[in-house]
Amino acid sequence: MAQSVSAFQAAYITIEVLIALVSVPGNVLVIWAVKKNQALQDATFSFIVSLAVADVAVGTLVIPLAIVINVGPRMEFYTCLSVACPVLILTESSILALLAIAVDRYLRVKIPLRYKSVVTPKRAAVAIACCWIVSLLVGLTPMFGWNNLNKIRRTQEANASHTAFVIRCQFENVISMEYMVYFNFFVWVLPPLLLMLIIYLEVFNLIRKQLDKKVSSNSSDPQKYYGKELKIAKSLALVLFLFALSWIPLHTLNCITLFCSSCQTPSILTYIAIFLTHGNSAMNPIVYAFRIKKFRTTFLQIWHQYICCETDKNANNLDNNELGTWPLQRAGTIPDMPFIDLKSPFHVQRANLASPLPHAHNCK
């Protein structure tokens, strides 16, 4: 029998779908930009790609599953648990990716001369793999037994079969609040966030000291090098701040649920907290576009070349201003042209016969 959807649930589903429609294309664009622009293909941006992959999965997997849970169909306990666990995996993956980015920025300003020898592509790939493995272990812990199955059995059906135990599928029915607060929040969310706060404070402190001293670095212009590092660090710290701002309210509500069983949390607050967590997946591409010039330039190039179907004359020179303008200044802005004798009768005749054609590029 089909389950009816209330007007409130319809509004919830509409908002979730809108979030997904913003999140998925935006984060796909981030991945596309890193693949297209060689200037973005370093350790920091590989961690950003890992974060973007998690955000794409939020839009394509977590949000549809959240809609299912909101409707609350009846299903077997472990089937419902498997529906609830992906959000835990992807949340932890995002946190660990943010932590990896923070550590990478710290090493970039702490050991600029040895950075490339320490943070190699292979080590970055190993770090990303470790982040996802840990995320899977943390997010799948409820599947290994830390869940509400025994609690529900004691209160409803003491002698129910383990495989035939059917419940209404809702997040709080299957996920233990002890797991969410003591293990997920107090161990795998809050400490990494505090550690990242300390790391970024140290990054800003190191950059300020280097800018004041103007010490030598692997750049010919230390002021420019550390100034750019400061700008990127601020942008990535903003990503971290938005993540914390989006997730702390929901974890706070979980703490209230666990520690104050008599407290009644308004459902509207819970929905707002859920929207914040899902909406965070759509925020990062916007931050990158407005705060990191390499991304903004590549986004525009992709838009003009693939969406608007315009010819991009600078496709091979993405973001040259940020990578260094010296080669362009030395080369000049006028491309080399073959010598043509305009007085030659042959060329005069060709010029009279030829009609000017407007520059156009058709996208088929």
C-alpha positions as CSV (number, residue, x, y, z in Angstrom):
1,M,0.0,0.0,0.0
2,A,1.5,3.4,-1.0
3,Q,2.2,5.8,1.8
4,S,0.7,9.2,1.5
5,V,3.0,12.3,1.6
6,S,1.9,15.3,3.6
7,A,2.2,18.9,2.4
8,F,5.1,19.4,5.0
9,Q,6.9,16.4,3.6
10,A,6.4,17.6,0.1
11,A,8.0,21.0,1.0
12,Y,10.9,19.1,2.6
13,I,11.4,16.9,-0.5
14,T,11.3,20.0,-2.7
15,I,14.0,21.8,-0.7
16,E,16.2,18.7,-0.6
17,V,15.9,18.3,-4.4
18,L,16.8,21.9,-4.9
19,I,19.9,21.4,-2.7
20,A,20.9,18.4,-4.8
21,L,20.4,20.2,-8.0
22,V,22.9,22.9,-6.9
23,S,25.3,20.6,-5.1
24,V,25.9,18.0,-7.8
25,P,26.7,20.2,-10.8
26,G,28.8,22.6,-8.6
27,N,31.0,19.8,-7.3
28,V,31.2,18.0,-10.6
29,L,32.5,21.4,-11.9
30,V,35.1,21.4,-9.2
31,I,36.4,18.0,-10.2
32,W,36.3,18.9,-13.8
33,A,38.3,22.1,-13.2
34,V,41.0,20.2,-11.3
35,K,41.2,17.7,-14.2
36,K,41.4,20.5,-16.8
37,N,43.8,22.9,-15.2
38,Q,47.3,21.6,-14.5
39,A,47.8,24.5,-12.1
40,L,45.2,22.9,-9.8
41,Q,46.8,19.4,-9.9
42,D,48.7,19.3,-6.7
43,A,48.2,17.8,-3.2
44,T,45.9,20.5,-1.9
45,F,43.5,20.3,-4.8
46,S,43.5,16.5,-4.8
47,F,42.2,16.7,-1.2
48,I,39.6,19.2,-2.5
49,V,38.6,16.7,-5.2
50,S,38.1,14.1,-2.4
51,L,35.9,16.6,-0.6
52,A,34.0,17.3,-3.8
53,V,33.4,13.6,-4.4
54,A,31.9,13.3,-1.0
55,D,29.6,16.3,-1.7
56,V,28.5,14.8,-5.0
57,A,27.6,11.6,-3.2
58,V,25.6,13.7,-0.7
59,G,23.5,15.1,-3.6
60,T,23.2,11.8,-5.5
61,L,22.9,9.3,-2.6
62,V,22.4,10.9,0.8
63,I,19.6,13.3,-0.1
64,P,17.5,10.6,-1.9
65,L,18.0,8.3,1.1
66,A,17.1,11.1,3.5
67,I,13.9,11.6,1.6
68,V,13.1,7.9,2.0
69,I,13.8,8.1,5.7
70,N,11.6,11.2,6.0
71,V,8.7,9.4,4.4
72,G,9.3,6.5,6.8
73,P,8.4,3.3,4.9
74,R,8.3,0.1,6.8
75,M,11.3,-2.2,6.1
76,E,13.6,-4.7,7.7
77,F,15.9,-3.3,10.5
78,Y,19.3,-3.8,8.8
79,T,17.9,-2.6,5.4
80,C,16.9,0.7,7.1
81,L,20.3,0.8,8.9
82,S,22.0,0.6,5.5
83,V,19.9,3.5,4.3
84,A,21.0,5.6,7.3
85,C,24.7,4.8,7.3
86,P,25.9,6.6,4.1
87,V,25.5,10.0,5.6
88,L,27.8,9.0,8.4
89,I,30.4,7.8,6.0
90,L,30.4,10.9,3.9
91,T,30.4,13.3,6.8
92,E,33.5,11.6,8.2
93,S,35.1,11.6,4.8
94,S,34.5,15.4,4.5
95,I,36.0,16.0,8.0
96,L,39.1,14.0,7.2
97,A,39.5,15.7,3.8
98,L,39.3,19.1,5.5
99,L,41.9,17.9,8.1
100,A,44.2,16.7,5.3
101,I,43.9,20.1,3.6
102,A,44.7,21.9,6.8
103,V,47.8,19.7,7.4
104,D,48.9,20.3,3.8
105,R,48.6,24.1,4.1
106,Y,50.6,23.9,7.3
107,L,53.4,22.0,5.6
108,R,53.3,24.4,2.7
109,V,54.2,27.4,4.9
110,K,56.3,25.5,7.5
111,I,58.7,23.8,5.1
112,P,58.3,25.5,1.7
113,L,61.7,24.4,0.4
114,R,61.1,20.7,1.2
115,Y,57.3,20.7,0.6
116,K,57.3,19.0,-2.8
117,S,59.7,16.3,-1.7
118,V,57.6,15.6,1.4
119,V,54.1,15.9,0.0
120,T,54.3,13.8,-3.2
121,P,51.4,12.7,-5.3
122,K,51.8,9.1,-4.2
123,R,51.7,10.1,-0.5
124,A,48.7,12.3,-1.1
125,A,46.9,9.4,-2.8
126,V,47.7,7.2,0.2
127,A,46.4,9.8,2.6
128,I,43.1,10.1,0.6
129,A,42.7,6.3,0.6
130,C,43.3,6.2,4.4
131,C,40.7,9.0,4.9
132,W,38.0,6.9,3.0
133,I,38.9,3.7,4.8
134,V,38.6,5.3,8.2
135,S,35.3,7.0,7.1
136,L,33.9,3.6,6.1
137,L,34.9,2.1,9.4
138,V,33.4,5.0,11.4
139,G,30.3,5.2,9.3
140,L,29.6,1.5,9.3
141,T,30.1,1.0,13.0
142,P,26.3,0.8,13.5
143,M,26.1,-2.1,11.1
144,F,28.6,-4.0,13.4
145,G,26.2,-3.8,16.3
146,W,26.2,-0.3,17.9
147,N,22.5,0.4,17.0
148,N,19.0,0.3,18.4
149,L,18.0,-3.2,17.5
150,N,18.2,-4.6,21.0
151,K,16.5,-1.5,22.4
152,I,13.6,-1.9,20.0
153,R,13.3,-5.6,20.7
154,R,13.1,-5.1,24.4
155,T,10.4,-2.4,24.1
156,Q,8.2,-3.9,21.3
157,E,8.9,-7.5,20.3
158,A,11.1,-9.4,22.7
159,N,11.0,-12.7,20.8
160,A,11.1,-11.3,17.2
161,S,13.3,-13.0,14.6
162,H,16.5,-11.2,13.8
163,T,15.9,-11.3,10.0
164,A,12.2,-10.6,10.0
165,F,12.2,-7.7,12.3
166,V,10.3,-4.9,10.5
167,I,10.2,-1.3,11.6
168,R,9.2,2.1,10.4
169,C,12.5,3.4,8.8
170,Q,13.6,6.6,10.5
171,F,17.1,7.7,11.4
172,E,16.6,7.8,15.2
173,N,14.8,4.4,15.2
174,V,17.9,2.6,14.0
175,I,20.9,4.8,14.9
176,S,21.9,4.9,18.6
177,M,22.2,8.4,20.1
178,E,25.0,7.1,22.3
179,Y,26.9,6.3,19.1
180,M,26.1,9.6,17.5
181,V,27.2,11.7,20.6
182,Y,29.9,9.7,22.3
183,F,31.6,8.1,19.3
184,N,30.7,10.1,16.2
185,F,30.6,13.6,17.7
186,F,33.0,13.5,20.7
187,V,35.6,11.4,18.9
188,W,35.4,11.8,15.1
189,V,33.8,15.3,14.6
190,L,34.7,17.7,17.5
191,P,38.4,16.8,18.0
192,P,39.3,17.1,14.3
193,L,37.5,20.4,14.1
194,L,39.4,21.7,17.1
195,L,42.6,20.4,15.7
196,M,42.0,22.1,12.4
197,L,41.3,25.4,14.2
198,I,44.7,25.1,15.9
199,I,46.4,24.3,12.6
200,Y,44.9,27.2,10.8
201,L,45.8,29.6,13.6
202,E,49.4,28.4,13.4
203,V,49.3,28.7,9.6
204,F,48.2,32.3,9.8
205,N,50.8,33.0,12.5
206,L,53.6,31.5,10.4
207,I,52.5,33.4,7.3
208,R,52.4,36.7,9.2
209,K,55.9,36.2,10.6
210,Q,57.2,35.4,7.2
211,L,55.6,38.4,5.6
212,D,57.1,40.6,8.3
213,K,60.6,39.1,8.0
214,K,60.5,38.7,4.2
215,V,62.6,35.6,4.5
216,S,63.8,33.7,1.5
217,S,61.7,30.8,0.2
218,N,61.2,28.7,-2.9
219,S,59.7,31.7,-4.6
220,S,61.7,34.5,-6.1
221,D,59.4,36.9,-4.4
222,P,58.7,35.9,-0.8
223,Q,56.1,38.6,-0.3
224,K,54.1,37.4,-3.2
225,Y,54.5,33.7,-2.3
226,Y,53.4,34.1,1.3
227,G,50.7,36.6,0.3
228,K,49.2,34.0,-2.0
229,E,49.5,31.3,0.7
230,L,47.6,33.6,3.1
231,K,44.8,34.2,0.6
232,I,44.4,30.5,-0.1
233,A,44.5,29.6,3.6
234,K,41.8,32.1,4.3
235,S,39.6,30.6,1.6
236,L,40.1,27.1,2.9
237,A,39.6,28.2,6.5
238,L,36.3,29.7,5.3
239,V,35.3,26.2,3.9
240,L,36.1,24.8,7.3
241,F,34.1,27.5,9.1
242,L,31.0,26.8,6.9
243,F,31.3,23.1,7.5
244,A,31.4,23.6,11.3
245,L,28.5,26.1,11.1
246,S,26.5,23.6,9.1
247,W,27.1,20.5,11.3
248,I,27.4,21.7,14.8
249,P,23.6,22.5,15.2
250,L,22.6,19.0,14.3
251,H,25.1,17.4,16.7
252,T,23.9,19.9,19.4
253,L,20.4,18.6,18.9
254,N,21.7,15.1,19.2
255,C,23.3,16.0,22.5
256,I,20.1,17.5,23.8
257,T,18.2,14.3,22.8
258,L,20.6,12.1,24.6
259,F,21.3,14.1,27.8
260,C,17.8,15.6,28.2
261,S,15.2,12.9,27.4
262,S,12.4,15.1,28.8
263,C,13.3,18.0,26.4
264,Q,11.1,18.3,23.3
265,T,13.0,19.6,20.3
266,P,10.8,21.5,17.8
267,S,10.7,19.5,14.6
268,I,11.3,22.7,12.6
269,L,14.7,23.1,14.3
270,T,15.6,19.5,13.3
271,Y,14.6,20.2,9.7
272,I,16.6,23.4,9.6
273,A,19.7,21.5,11.0
274,I,19.3,18.8,8.4
275,F,19.0,21.4,5.6
276,L,22.2,23.0,6.8
277,T,24.1,19.8,6.7
278,H,23.0,18.9,3.2
279,G,23.3,22.5,2.0
280,N,26.9,22.6,3.1
281,S,27.7,20.3,0.1
282,A,26.6,23.1,-2.2
283,M,28.6,25.8,-0.5
284,N,32.2,24.9,-1.3
285,P,32.1,25.4,-5.1
286,I,30.7,28.9,-4.5
287,V,33.6,29.6,-2.1
288,Y,36.1,28.4,-4.6
289,A,34.6,30.5,-7.4
290,F,34.7,33.7,-5.4
291,R,37.8,33.2,-3.3
292,I,40.3,31.2,-5.4
293,K,41.3,32.7,-8.7
294,K,42.5,29.5,-10.3
295,F,39.1,27.9,-9.8
296,R,37.2,31.0,-11.0
297,T,39.3,31.3,-14.2
298,T,38.8,27.6,-14.9
299,F,35.1,27.7,-14.2
300,L,34.6,30.5,-16.6
301,Q,36.7,28.8,-19.2
302,I,34.6,25.6,-18.9
303,W,31.4,27.7,-19.1
304,H,32.4,29.5,-22.2
305,Q,33.9,26.5,-24.0
306,Y,31.4,23.8,-23.2
307,I,28.2,25.5,-22.1
308,C,28.2,28.7,-24.3
309,C,30.1,26.9,-27.1
310,E,32.6,29.7,-27.6
311,T,36.2,29.3,-28.7
312,D,38.6,29.8,-25.9
313,K,41.9,31.2,-27.3
314,N,43.6,30.8,-23.9
315,A,42.6,27.2,-23.3
316,N,46.2,26.2,-22.8
317,N,47.1,29.2,-20.6
318,L,44.6,28.9,-17.8
319,D,45.1,31.4,-15.0
320,N,48.5,32.7,-16.3
321,N,48.3,35.7,-14.0
322,E,48.4,33.6,-11.0
323,L,51.0,31.2,-12.3
324,G,53.3,34.0,-13.4
325,T,53.1,36.6,-16.1
326,W,56.8,36.8,-17.0
327,P,56.6,34.4,-19.9
328,L,53.8,36.3,-21.5
329,Q,55.5,39.6,-20.9
330,R,58.7,38.4,-22.6
331,A,56.8,36.8,-25.4
332,G,54.5,39.7,-26.1
333,T,50.8,39.6,-26.9
334,I,51.0,39.6,-30.7
335,P,51.3,36.1,-32.1
336,D,53.9,35.3,-34.8
337,M,52.4,35.8,-38.3
338,P,54.0,34.7,-41.6
339,F,55.2,37.5,-43.9
340,I,52.8,38.4,-46.6
341,D,53.7,40.7,-49.5
342,L,50.6,42.9,-49.7
343,K,51.8,44.4,-53.0
344,S,51.8,41.1,-54.7
345,P,49.1,40.9,-57.5
346,F,48.2,37.4,-56.3
347,H,47.4,38.6,-52.8
348,V,45.5,41.7,-54.1
349,Q,43.4,39.4,-56.2
350,R,42.7,37.0,-53.3
351,A,41.8,39.9,-51.1
352,N,39.3,41.3,-53.6
353,L,37.6,37.9,-54.1
354,A,37.5,36.9,-50.4
355,S,34.6,38.2,-48.3
356,P,35.1,38.8,-44.6
357,L,33.7,36.1,-42.4
358,P,32.8,36.8,-38.8
359,H,34.5,34.6,-36.1
360,A,32.1,32.0,-35.0
361,H,32.2,28.5,-33.4
362,N,29.3,26.3,-33.6
363,C,28.7,23.7,-30.9
364,K,27.2,20.5,-32.4
